[in-house]
Amino acid sequence: MAGTMIIDVSTPSILFPAISLLLLAFTNRFLALASLIRNLHDHYKRAPDALVLAQIGNLRNRLLLIRDMQACGVSSLVVCILCIGLVLLKFQLGALIAFVISLVLMFLALALSLREILISTRALETHLADIEELDVRDQAWHKHL
């Protein structure tokens, strides 16, 4: 097949360390967020506070993003394993398609991760502004978040 990329087992294998590290980072984020949610829940139960209630929407959004990041990462790993199987069975076109899908899923996981980081940064900027008595909404870089 002229113009078709031929891949061997080592090609999809290069994704395993990257995907594994991404999944580890996503799990760490999830655990940190879960701890924060539990602490806020306990705080709210002891003393209901509108500020804590306002943070819940932000945290729920971040939690859903982390869930989707993990789903994309796991899916990328599964499709990568499928790609290796297809290479071993000599289905080059299927292996190539699976490899590309695995890369796309990994890209989606990273894009979702970036979105979650931006939301997290915005929340931290709001806390800093509260302390410093600044209005972060007036900062040009902040408006796109």
PyRosetta script that sets phi, psi and omega in degrees:
from pyrosetta import init, pose_from_sequence

init()
pose = pose_from_sequence("MAGTMIIDVSTPSILFPAISLLLLAFTNRFLALASLIRNLHDHYKRAPDALVLAQIGNLRNRLLLIRDMQACGVSSLVVCILCIGLVLLKFQLGALIAFVISLVLMFLALALSLREILISTRALETHLADIEELDVRDQAWHKHL")
pose.set_psi(1, 109.4)
pose.set_omega(1, 179.7)
pose.set_phi(2, -74.1)
pose.set_psi(2, 134.4)
pose.set_omega(2, 177.2)
pose.set_phi(3, 84.6)
pose.set_psi(3, -4.1)
pose.set_omega(3, 179.7)
pose.set_phi(4, -95.7)
pose.set_psi(4, 133.9)
pose.set_omega(4, 179.2)
pose.set_phi(5, -73.8)
pose.set_psi(5, 133.8)
pose.set_omega(5, 175.7)
pose.set_phi(6, -102.4)
pose.set_psi(6, 127.2)
pose.set_omega(6, 178.1)
pose.set_phi(7, -116.8)
pose.set_psi(7, 150.9)
pose.set_omega(7, 174.6)
pose.set_phi(8, -115.5)
pose.set_psi(8, -176.3)
pose.set_omega(8, -174.9)
pose.set_phi(9, -61.0)
pose.set_psi(9, -31.3)
pose.set_omega(9, -177.6)
pose.set_phi(10, -70.0)
pose.set_psi(10, -24.6)
pose.set_omega(10, -177.8)
pose.set_phi(11, -62.8)
pose.set_psi(11, -56.8)
pose.set_omega(11, 178.0)
pose.set_phi(12, -70.4)
pose.set_psi(12, -21.9)
pose.set_omega(12, -179.2)
pose.set_phi(13, -64.6)
pose.set_psi(13, -24.1)
pose.set_omega(13, 179.6)
pose.set_phi(14, -68.6)
pose.set_psi(14, -17.9)
pose.set_omega(14, 179.6)
pose.set_phi(15, -79.9)
pose.set_psi(15, -23.0)
pose.set_omega(15, -175.0)
pose.set_phi(16, -55.0)
pose.set_psi(16, -49.8)
pose.set_omega(16, -179.8)
pose.set_phi(17, -63.0)
pose.set_psi(17, -40.4)
pose.set_omega(17, -179.0)
pose.set_phi(18, -64.8)
pose.set_psi(18, -45.9)
pose.set_omega(18, -179.7)
pose.set_phi(19, -65.0)
pose.set_psi(19, -41.6)
pose.set_omega(19, 179.7)
pose.set_phi(20, -61.8)
pose.set_psi(20, -42.5)
pose.set_omega(20, 178.5)
pose.set_phi(21, -66.8)
pose.set_psi(21, -38.4)
pose.set_omega(21, 176.2)
pose.set_phi(22, -61.9)
pose.set_psi(22, -45.5)
pose.set_omega(22, 179.8)
pose.set_phi(23, -62.3)
pose.set_psi(23, -38.6)
pose.set_omega(23, 177.2)
pose.set_phi(24, -63.6)
pose.set_psi(24, -45.4)
pose.set_omega(24, 179.0)
pose.set_phi(25, -63.2)
pose.set_psi(25, -41.8)
pose.set_omega(25, 179.5)
pose.set_phi(26, -64.9)
pose.set_psi(26, -38.9)
pose.set_omega(26, 178.9)
pose.set_phi(27, -66.0)
pose.set_psi(27, -40.4)
pose.set_omega(27, 177.1)
pose.set_phi(28, -62.0)
pose.set_psi(28, -41.4)
pose.set_omega(28, 176.8)
pose.set_phi(29, -62.4)
pose.set_psi(29, -43.9)
pose.set_omega(29, 179.4)
pose.set_phi(30, -59.8)
pose.set_psi(30, -46.3)
pose.set_omega(30, -179.0)
pose.set_phi(31, -64.1)
pose.set_psi(31, -40.1)
pose.set_omega(31, 178.0)
pose.set_phi(32, -65.1)
pose.set_psi(32, -42.4)
pose.set_omega(32, 179.3)
pose.set_phi(33, -67.7)
pose.set_psi(33, -39.7)
pose.set_omega(33, 178.0)
pose.set_phi(34, -61.6)
pose.set_psi(34, -41.4)
pose.set_omega(34, 178.6)
pose.set_phi(35, -64.2)
pose.set_psi(35, -43.5)
pose.set_omega(35, 178.5)
pose.set_phi(36, -62.3)
pose.set_psi(36, -43.1)
pose.set_omega(36, 179.3)
pose.set_phi(37, -63.0)
pose.set_psi(37, -43.8)
pose.set_omega(37, 178.9)
pose.set_phi(38, -62.5)
pose.set_psi(38, -42.2)
pose.set_omega(38, 178.6)
pose.set_phi(39, -64.3)
pose.set_psi(39, -43.5)
pose.set_omega(39, 178.1)
pose.set_phi(40, -64.8)
pose.set_psi(40, -38.1)
pose.set_omega(40, 178.1)
pose.set_phi(41, -60.6)
pose.set_psi(41, -48.3)
pose.set_omega(41, 179.1)
pose.set_phi(42, -61.7)
pose.set_psi(42, -42.2)
pose.set_omega(42, 178.8)
pose.set_phi(43, -62.3)
pose.set_psi(43, -43.8)
pose.set_omega(43, -178.3)
pose.set_phi(44, -67.3)
pose.set_psi(44, -37.3)
pose.set_omega(44, 178.7)
pose.set_phi(45, -65.8)
pose.set_psi(45, -36.7)
pose.set_omega(45, 179.0)
pose.set_phi(46, -72.6)
pose.set_psi(46, -43.9)
pose.set_omega(46, -176.9)
pose.set_phi(47, -146.0)
pose.set_psi(47, 94.0)
pose.set_omega(47, 179.7)
pose.set_phi(48, -53.3)
pose.set_psi(48, 132.5)
pose.set_omega(48, -174.5)
pose.set_phi(49, -141.1)
pose.set_psi(49, 131.6)
pose.set_omega(49, -179.1)
pose.set_phi(50, -63.6)
pose.set_psi(50, -33.3)
pose.set_omega(50, 179.3)
pose.set_phi(51, -64.5)
pose.set_psi(51, -42.7)
pose.set_omega(51, 178.3)
pose.set_phi(52, -64.6)
pose.set_psi(52, -42.0)
pose.set_omega(52, 179.4)
pose.set_phi(53, -62.1)
pose.set_psi(53, -37.6)
pose.set_omega(53, 179.6)
pose.set_phi(54, -66.5)
pose.set_psi(54, -30.6)
pose.set_omega(54, -179.1)
pose.set_phi(55, -73.7)
pose.set_psi(55, -20.8)
pose.set_omega(55, -176.4)
pose.set_phi(56, -60.1)
pose.set_psi(56, -43.2)
pose.set_omega(56, 179.1)
pose.set_phi(57, -60.6)
pose.set_psi(57, -43.5)
pose.set_omega(57, 178.2)
pose.set_phi(58, -62.2)
pose.set_psi(58, -45.4)
pose.set_omega(58, -178.5)
pose.set_phi(59, -67.3)
pose.set_psi(59, -37.8)
pose.set_omega(59, 177.7)
pose.set_phi(60, -62.9)
pose.set_psi(60, -43.3)
pose.set_omega(60, 178.0)
pose.set_phi(61, -61.2)
pose.set_psi(61, -45.3)
pose.set_omega(61, 178.2)
pose.set_phi(62, -64.2)
pose.set_psi(62, -39.3)
pose.set_omega(62, 179.0)
pose.set_phi(63, -61.8)
pose.set_psi(63, -42.2)
pose.set_omega(63, 178.2)
pose.set_phi(64, -66.4)
pose.set_psi(64, -38.4)
pose.set_omega(64, 177.0)
pose.set_phi(65, -63.4)
pose.set_psi(65, -42.8)
pose.set_omega(65, 179.2)
pose.set_phi(66, -64.7)
pose.set_psi(66, -39.6)
pose.set_omega(66, 176.5)
pose.set_phi(67, -59.1)
pose.set_psi(67, -45.3)
pose.set_omega(67, -179.8)
pose.set_phi(68, -68.5)
pose.set_psi(68, -35.2)
pose.set_omega(68, 176.0)
pose.set_phi(69, -61.3)
pose.set_psi(69, -46.5)
pose.set_omega(69, 179.6)
pose.set_phi(70, -64.4)
pose.set_psi(70, -40.6)
pose.set_omega(70, 179.2)
pose.set_phi(71, -62.4)
pose.set_psi(71, -42.9)
pose.set_omega(71, 178.1)
pose.set_phi(72, -66.0)
pose.set_psi(72, -40.4)
pose.set_omega(72, 179.1)
pose.set_phi(73, -64.2)
pose.set_psi(73, -46.5)
pose.set_omega(73, 178.5)
pose.set_phi(74, -64.6)
pose.set_psi(74, -42.0)
pose.set_omega(74, 178.6)
pose.set_phi(75, -62.3)
pose.set_psi(75, -39.8)
pose.set_omega(75, 177.4)
pose.set_phi(76, -60.4)
pose.set_psi(76, -42.7)
pose.set_omega(76, 179.0)
pose.set_phi(77, -64.9)
pose.set_psi(77, -43.0)
pose.set_omega(77, 179.7)
pose.set_phi(78, -63.3)
pose.set_psi(78, -44.7)
pose.set_omega(78, -180.0)
pose.set_phi(79, -67.7)
pose.set_psi(79, -32.5)
pose.set_omega(79, 176.3)
pose.set_phi(80, -63.8)
pose.set_psi(80, -42.5)
pose.set_omega(80, 176.7)
pose.set_phi(81, -64.0)
pose.set_psi(81, -41.1)
pose.set_omega(81, 176.1)
pose.set_phi(82, -59.5)
pose.set_psi(82, -41.0)
pose.set_omega(82, 178.5)
pose.set_phi(83, -59.5)
pose.set_psi(83, -44.5)
pose.set_omega(83, 178.5)
pose.set_phi(84, -61.2)
pose.set_psi(84, -42.6)
pose.set_omega(84, 177.6)
pose.set_phi(85, -60.7)
pose.set_psi(85, -42.2)
pose.set_omega(85, 179.3)
pose.set_phi(86, -66.3)
pose.set_psi(86, -36.4)
pose.set_omega(86, 175.9)
pose.set_phi(87, -62.8)
pose.set_psi(87, -46.3)
pose.set_omega(87, -179.2)
pose.set_phi(88, -64.0)
pose.set_psi(88, -31.1)
pose.set_omega(88, 178.7)
pose.set_phi(89, -87.2)
pose.set_psi(89, 3.5)
pose.set_omega(89, 176.4)
pose.set_phi(90, 68.0)
pose.set_psi(90, 30.1)
pose.set_omega(90, 174.0)
pose.set_phi(91, -99.4)
pose.set_psi(91, 78.3)
pose.set_omega(91, -172.8)
pose.set_phi(92, -60.1)
pose.set_psi(92, -45.5)
pose.set_omega(92, -178.6)
pose.set_phi(93, -63.3)
pose.set_psi(93, -45.2)
pose.set_omega(93, 177.5)
pose.set_phi(94, -62.0)
pose.set_psi(94, -40.2)
pose.set_omega(94, 179.1)
pose.set_phi(95, -64.3)
pose.set_psi(95, -41.9)
pose.set_omega(95, 179.5)
pose.set_phi(96, -64.3)
pose.set_psi(96, -43.9)
pose.set_omega(96, 178.5)
pose.set_phi(97, -62.6)
pose.set_psi(97, -44.0)
pose.set_omega(97, 178.8)
pose.set_phi(98, -62.8)
pose.set_psi(98, -40.1)
pose.set_omega(98, 179.1)
pose.set_phi(99, -62.8)
pose.set_psi(99, -44.0)
pose.set_omega(99, 179.3)
pose.set_phi(100, -64.3)
pose.set_psi(100, -41.6)
pose.set_omega(100, 177.9)
pose.set_phi(101, -62.2)
pose.set_psi(101, -41.1)
pose.set_omega(101, 178.3)
pose.set_phi(102, -61.5)
pose.set_psi(102, -42.0)
pose.set_omega(102, 177.5)
pose.set_phi(103, -64.5)
pose.set_psi(103, -41.1)
pose.set_omega(103, 179.3)
pose.set_phi(104, -63.2)
pose.set_psi(104, -43.2)
pose.set_omega(104, 178.6)
pose.set_phi(105, -64.1)
pose.set_psi(105, -38.1)
pose.set_omega(105, 177.7)
pose.set_phi(106, -66.1)
pose.set_psi(106, -40.6)
pose.set_omega(106, 176.3)
pose.set_phi(107, -61.3)
pose.set_psi(107, -44.4)
pose.set_omega(107, 178.4)
pose.set_phi(108, -60.8)
pose.set_psi(108, -41.8)
pose.set_omega(108, 177.8)
pose.set_phi(109, -60.3)
pose.set_psi(109, -42.0)
pose.set_omega(109, 179.0)
pose.set_phi(110, -68.0)
pose.set_psi(110, -39.2)
pose.set_omega(110, 178.2)
pose.set_phi(111, -63.9)
pose.set_psi(111, -43.2)
pose.set_omega(111, 177.1)
pose.set_phi(112, -64.2)
pose.set_psi(112, -37.1)
pose.set_omega(112, 177.7)
pose.set_phi(113, -62.5)
pose.set_psi(113, -42.9)
pose.set_omega(113, 177.8)
pose.set_phi(114, -61.5)
pose.set_psi(114, -43.2)
pose.set_omega(114, 178.5)
pose.set_phi(115, -61.0)
pose.set_psi(115, -42.9)
pose.set_omega(115, 179.9)
pose.set_phi(116, -65.1)
pose.set_psi(116, -38.0)
pose.set_omega(116, 177.6)
pose.set_phi(117, -64.2)
pose.set_psi(117, -41.4)
pose.set_omega(117, 179.4)
pose.set_phi(118, -64.1)
pose.set_psi(118, -41.6)
pose.set_omega(118, 178.1)
pose.set_phi(119, -64.7)
pose.set_psi(119, -43.6)
pose.set_omega(119, 179.7)
pose.set_phi(120, -62.4)
pose.set_psi(120, -42.7)
pose.set_omega(120, 179.6)
pose.set_phi(121, -64.3)
pose.set_psi(121, -40.3)
pose.set_omega(121, 178.9)
pose.set_phi(122, -61.9)
pose.set_psi(122, -42.1)
pose.set_omega(122, 179.1)
pose.set_phi(123, -63.9)
pose.set_psi(123, -41.4)
pose.set_omega(123, 179.4)
pose.set_phi(124, -67.3)
pose.set_psi(124, -38.3)
pose.set_omega(124, 177.1)
pose.set_phi(125, -62.5)
pose.set_psi(125, -37.3)
pose.set_omega(125, 177.9)
pose.set_phi(126, -63.2)
pose.set_psi(126, -42.1)
pose.set_omega(126, 177.7)
pose.set_phi(127, -65.1)
pose.set_psi(127, -42.3)
pose.set_omega(127, 178.1)
pose.set_phi(128, -64.5)
pose.set_psi(128, -40.1)
pose.set_omega(128, 179.5)
pose.set_phi(129, -63.8)
pose.set_psi(129, -37.7)
pose.set_omega(129, 178.0)
pose.set_phi(130, -61.8)
pose.set_psi(130, -40.9)
pose.set_omega(130, 179.7)
pose.set_phi(131, -71.4)
pose.set_psi(131, -44.8)
pose.set_omega(131, -175.8)
pose.set_phi(132, -87.2)
pose.set_psi(132, -2.9)
pose.set_omega(132, -177.7)
pose.set_phi(133, 57.3)
pose.set_psi(133, 46.2)
pose.set_omega(133, 175.6)
pose.set_phi(134, -109.5)
pose.set_psi(134, 157.9)
pose.set_omega(134, 174.8)
pose.set_phi(135, -108.1)
pose.set_psi(135, 99.2)
pose.set_omega(135, -175.4)
pose.set_phi(136, -68.0)
pose.set_psi(136, -17.5)
pose.set_omega(136, 179.9)
pose.set_phi(137, -67.0)
pose.set_psi(137, -19.0)
pose.set_omega(137, 179.3)
pose.set_phi(138, -82.4)
pose.set_psi(138, -11.0)
pose.set_omega(138, -179.3)
pose.set_phi(139, -80.0)
pose.set_psi(139, 129.2)
pose.set_omega(139, -173.7)
pose.set_phi(140, -60.0)
pose.set_psi(140, -40.7)
pose.set_omega(140, -176.7)
pose.set_phi(141, -67.4)
pose.set_psi(141, -21.2)
pose.set_omega(141, -173.7)
pose.set_phi(142, -82.7)
pose.set_psi(142, -21.8)
pose.set_omega(142, -172.8)
pose.set_phi(143, -68.3)
pose.set_psi(143, -23.7)
pose.set_omega(143, -178.5)
pose.set_phi(144, -81.2)
pose.set_psi(144, -9.4)
pose.set_omega(144, -176.1)
pose.set_phi(145, -77.2)
pose.dump_pdb("model.pdb")
